Amino acid sequence: MLCAGKKSYFAAAVCIITVTSTLAVSYLRLQRLSHQPKVVQEGRRCRGKIANSTITALKGNKTFIISPYFDDRESKVIRLIGIVHHEDVKQLYCWFCCQPNRKIYVSKAKIDVHSDRFGFPYGTADIVCLEPENCDPTHVSIHQAPHGNIDQLPRFAIKNRKAETFSVDFTVCISAMFGNYNNVLQFIQSVEMYKILGAQKVVIYKNNCSHLMEKVLKFYIEEGTVEIIPWPIHSHLRVSSKWHFMQDGTHIGYYGQITALNDCIYRNMERSKFVVLNDADEIILPLKHPNWKTMMNSLQEQNPGTSVFLFENHIFPETVSSHIFNVSSWNTVPGVNILQHIYREPDRKDVINPRKMIVDPRKVIQTSVHSVLRAYGNSANVPMDVALIYHCRKALQRDLPREYLIRDTTLWRYNSSLIMNVNKVLSQTVLQAQN
């Protein structure tokens, strides 16, 4: 009887598993069918105004669209980078206008709110739609319903439709410049260090900055180094300068930094071999290699299958300085002279240093600030003896006596080129304005 009982239980278990699996497969099939594009109108011309703003608010449904990107890494989808209210936005639809056959298709979107909202009600979201077959749409509109008149909806140009050969090796993404940013000297030094280390492009999501900083940005734009992405997020949401929610009525943290970083990765996916994710006061500084290219070649050889490389952050307090490299012509320029700050704080026991990243953008699906959320391939922590993040800012260990700081002059290896390059920029921007 006992054996018979056991056999009955086993048969029942197998039956339950089989039924559950069948239901799950059926559910997934139905879900996929519900997301398949459907023809809703024929013989229509494409209407609707083309969206030109970086951030576009959809009328009345707490959704903000940054940009759509073609993504065929798994299946042919349009992935819109956006910002949504994590509770209130439940349903969105992509409307595609296919010019050749004059048909309008609607595709139900999968709304994937990123996991790192840090408590804020609004967060970065991927709004993902299957695109119509045999269409290759150039634009998409977003609507909260699968029916209705979309003639008044904004149309968004789909980027990354054509695969390109890489135009640059390294692109640095800086998000977001805000708070009337005026750390002019350190910014110029950082950009010149990026160039020395191998960056050909610096993309800045700019909310606002000082008049003097605007002159510097104009110089770099004309030089071809800097690309400015306007970032007027404060016009749409109550933004916080903090990264975590403070119950203060704000909508999104740190001026939507995470949204900007995700957009920057997709924006540069087809044109840059690597994307560097760090702030303007941070420099990923190689210790064993002269530049990023040789460093990354070595790291990739040692870490096959790795697409994300994480570098440890180290604070060089701006309150502790050396008298060496006190360049007199720089004293009238607002901002920090990083060459004078070569003392770093020691590691704190039981405190993990945050990291910033160099990534293969084609392998990243979603990113946060200090790690990727979803990616193809592995992540690797880069040892401190290979490279570290030189981060010159306010001290974190403010009460630490100077003798406990570690003297680290790695930056001085580049002093000759850096001083010459910074002087060139200053002579054509800040110092020219002062004369």
Secondary structure, DSSP 4 states (H G I P E B T S, - for coil): -HHHHHHHHHHHHHHHHHHHHHHHHHHHHHHHHHTS-EEEEES----SPBP-SSSEEPTTSSEEEEEEEEE-SSSSEEEEEEEEETTT----EEEEEETTTTEEEEEEPEEEE-S--TT-SEEEEEEEEEPPTTT--SEEEEESSSSS--TTS-BEEPB--S----SEEEEEEEEEE-SSB--HHHHHHHHHHHHHHT--EEEEEES-B-HHHHHHHHHHHHHTSEEEEE--GGGTS-B-SSSS--SSS--BSGGGHHHHHHHHHHHTTTTEEEEEE--TTEEEEESSSSSHHHHHHHHHHHSTTEEEEEEEEEEEETTS--STT--GGGTTSSS--GGG--EEPPPPTT-PPPEEEEE-GGGEEEE-SSSEEEESSEEEEPPTTTEEEEEEES-SSTT--GGGSEE--GGGGGHHHHHHHHHHHHHHTHHHHH-
